Amino acid sequence: MPTLLVKNIHTLVTMDADRHEFKNSALFVRDHIIEQVITSNNLPYADEVLDLQGRHIVLPGLVNTHHHFYQTLTRVIPAAQNCDLFKWLQTLYPIWAKLTAEGVYISAQIAAAELILSGCTTASDHLYIYPNDCTLDDEIRAIQEIGMRFHASRGSMSVGESKGGLPPDSLVEREQDILRDSQRLIERHHNNTRHSMLRITLAPCSPFSVSPDLMRESAALARSHPGVRLHTHLAENRSDVDYSLETYGLTPGDYAESVGWLGEDVWHAHCVQLNDESIAKFARTGTGVAHCPCSNMRLASGIAPIRKMLAQGVPVGLGVDGSASNDAGNLLQEARTAFLLARVRDCDATAMSARQILEMATIGGAKVLGRNDIG
């Protein structure tokens, strides 16, 4: 098994229970797993040695809990620059309808490279559009070639405009086909072992693009396979909330509860407009949140009440969201933005510390993804 020694680290920052920081330290890695933190001069032999010469701080790998890799191909589309969420989606759906398998593959590699360059080592992606015979396998192949730890989300849309949904009918799938492909992906790719590099998530897109039946059946399918988690968008902006109230007679949080989408195996993206009652439900059930501040600002969705969520014990991780609503995929920049925006929301310089944001970007994201072996 290959070994690596990283020596002469100026400061090694950990996320252990005591949040230790080690000066003048070293790391020993065997078969891509950190085996030892060394604070003495007694260094083991390794196949490869990286000497940081006392000039660098080493952080845990960052964890990205929400992304849309395919959107790296549709950054800065002029017609979508000044739109809120629903108008933005309606502007981009016709462009995304031209996505190909090659586009899925290339966009995934671009997105992964950008994430890695910003310190990310584990990412979840939410692919919910499958025109022109695209598959999630195209994305998985791209990420496996790069070597990033990956949670691949089989997204879906099944309710088109003709049935009261937001997406065009041409982009939705039959629910039986979605569930069949979800089962295939789990059987082919899902690896629930410790330090696994690939896991499958089931991720119907949003309350305005899938039916309650698909939400329930996806939850049942996921929960019949150990380690398969559930992910969707929820309460992203006021229009999203209004859709839930008008269509289901429920707030987004109550809707999630009604279809069985609360629990430690579930995390929701955004939750910008989640009300206090729903936050309490999330905390009580261990339901996670992917906080995506750059996208929320870009689309004028609002500022998520992250401080309140954390205070009540809601698991929160960071997500860069798609590059079409972020203009980038830099997770370290996302962490800085989250740090600043929390202070702006409450007009309180103590609202969020740098250490709290680093925790959110590492062990926070790991918990949201159901990982106790990273972060």
ABEGO torsion letter per residue (X at the ends): XBBBBBBGBABBBBABAAGBBBBGBBBBBBGGBBABBBABABBBBBABBBBAGGABBBBBBBBBABBBAAAAAABGBAAAAABBAAAAAAAAAAAAAABBAAAAAAAAAAAAAAAAAAGBABBBBBBABBBGGBBAAAAAAAAAAAGBBBBBBBBBBABBAAAGBABBAAABBBAAAAAAAAAAAAAAABBABBGBABBBBBBBABAAABBAAAAAAAAAAAAABBGBBBBBBBGABAAAAAAAAAAAGBBAAAAAAAAGABEAABBBBGGAABBAAAAAAAAAAGBBBBBBAAAAAAAGAEBBBAAAAAAAGBBBBBBAEBAAAAGBABAAAAAAAAAAAAAAAAGBAAABBAAAAAAAABAAAAAAAGBAABX
